[in-house]
Amino acid sequence: PGDRAAIEKAFADERKLNPRLSLAFALVSLGNLDTSEFSSLRYLVNTLNVKTYRGVASAFLIELGRDAKVRQAIYPMLAGTTKDEKIQLSMVFSRAGDRDSVPYLETLSMDPDPDVAQEGIRSLRTLRARLP
């Protein structure tokens, strides 16, 4: 936590995608749950659209999503996400979510886009099978 200011500065100054993703992960794990346009959490979600870094961003979000506070910050973002973001976030919630994720996955399972809906259904089944 003592390095948070240095990490925030590095995140703001860094232009390369790979180190910036790691810095975003560090900031969110240190409690920065801001979801504004240029925030670290928004950056992680937006990177789900980049095929070459989707796996990295998804893994970071799965780890961060184990924290209910992070999930609560992500849920309101769902309304403005892209198709790829919705699909990847469905997978994140299926692996890291809890009972609070069920209504959001149910909503995604009824998305007008059939690919999103299919992943929403699959993720909902996975989450329900994982819950006690």
C-alpha positions in Angstrom: 0.0 0.0 0.0 2.9 2.4 0.6 3.8 2.1 -3.1 0.3 3.1 -4.3 1.3 6.6 -5.4 4.3 5.3 -7.3 2.1 2.7 -9.0 -0.6 5.3 -9.9 2.1 7.4 -11.5 3.6 4.5 -13.4 0.1 3.5 -14.6 -0.6 7.0 -15.9 2.8 7.3 -17.6 3.1 3.8 -19.1 2.1 3.3 -22.7 3.0 -0.3 -23.3 0.0 -2.7 -22.9 1.6 -5.5 -21.0 3.2 -3.5 -18.1 0.2 -1.3 -17.9 -2.1 -4.3 -17.4 0.0 -5.4 -14.5 0.0 -1.9 -13.0 -3.8 -1.8 -13.4 -4.0 -5.1 -11.6 -1.8 -3.8 -8.8 -3.9 -0.7 -8.3 -7.2 -2.6 -8.2 -5.8 -5.1 -5.8 -4.7 -2.2 -3.6 -8.3 -1.0 -3.4 -8.7 1.4 -6.4 -12.2 0.6 -7.4 -12.8 3.7 -9.5 -14.6 2.9 -12.7 -14.2 6.2 -14.5 -13.1 6.3 -18.2 -9.4 6.2 -17.5 -9.4 4.2 -14.3 -7.4 1.0 -13.8 -10.4 -1.2 -13.4 -12.0 0.2 -16.6 -8.7 -0.4 -18.4 -8.7 -4.1 -17.4 -12.3 -4.5 -18.6 -11.7 -2.6 -21.9 -8.6 -4.8 -22.6 -11.0 -7.8 -22.8 -11.6 -6.5 -26.4 -8.0 -7.0 -27.4 -7.6 -10.6 -28.5 -3.9 -10.8 -27.9 -4.2 -9.6 -24.2 -7.7 -10.9 -23.5 -6.3 -13.9 -21.6 -4.1 -11.7 -19.4 -6.9 -9.3 -18.6 -9.3 -12.1 -17.9 -6.9 -13.9 -15.5 -6.4 -10.6 -13.7 -10.1 -10.0 -13.4 -10.8 -13.6 -12.2 -8.2 -13.1 -9.4 -9.6 -9.6 -8.5 -13.2 -10.8 -8.9 -12.8 -13.1 -5.9 -13.2 -10.0 -3.8 -16.9 -9.0 -3.5 -16.0 -5.3 -3.5 -14.4 -5.6 -6.9 -17.4 -7.5 -8.3 -19.7 -4.8 -6.9 -17.7 -2.2 -8.8 -17.8 -4.2 -12.1 -21.6 -5.0 -12.0 -22.7 -1.5 -12.9 -20.3 -1.4 -15.8 -22.1 -4.3 -17.5 -24.7 -2.1 -19.0 -22.2 -0.3 -21.2 -19.9 -3.1 -22.1 -19.2 -4.6 -25.6 -20.1 -8.1 -26.7 -16.6 -9.4 -26.0 -16.5 -7.7 -22.6 -19.9 -9.3 -21.7 -18.7 -12.8 -22.8 -15.4 -12.5 -20.9 -17.1 -11.0 -17.8 -19.5 -13.9 -17.8 -16.6 -16.3 -17.6 -15.0 -14.2 -14.8 -18.2 -14.3 -12.8 -18.5 -18.1 -13.3 -15.0 -18.6 -11.9 -14.7 -15.9 -9.3 -18.3 -15.0 -8.5 -20.6 -15.8 -5.7 -24.4 -15.7 -5.1 -24.3 -12.0 -5.8 -23.3 -12.8 -9.4 -26.4 -14.9 -10.2 -28.7 -12.0 -11.1 -26.1 -10.5 -13.4 -25.5 -13.8 -15.2 -29.2 -14.3 -15.5 -29.4 -10.9 -17.2 -26.6 -11.8 -19.5 -28.2 -15.2 -20.3 -31.1 -13.2 -21.8 -29.0 -10.8 -23.8 -30.3 -10.1 -27.4 -26.9 -11.2 -28.8 -27.0 -15.1 -29.0 -23.3 -15.4 -28.3 -23.6 -13.4 -25.1 -26.7 -15.2 -24.1 -25.1 -18.6 -24.7 -22.1 -17.8 -22.6 -24.3 -16.3 -19.9 -26.2 -19.6 -19.7 -23.0 -21.6 -19.6 -21.5 -19.4 -17.0 -24.6 -19.4 -14.9 -24.6 -23.2 -14.9 -20.9 -23.3 -13.9 -21.4 -20.8 -11.1 -24.4 -22.7 -9.7 -22.5 -26.0 -9.8 -19.6 -24.4 -8.0 -21.7 -22.8 -5.2 -22.4 -24.7 -2.0 
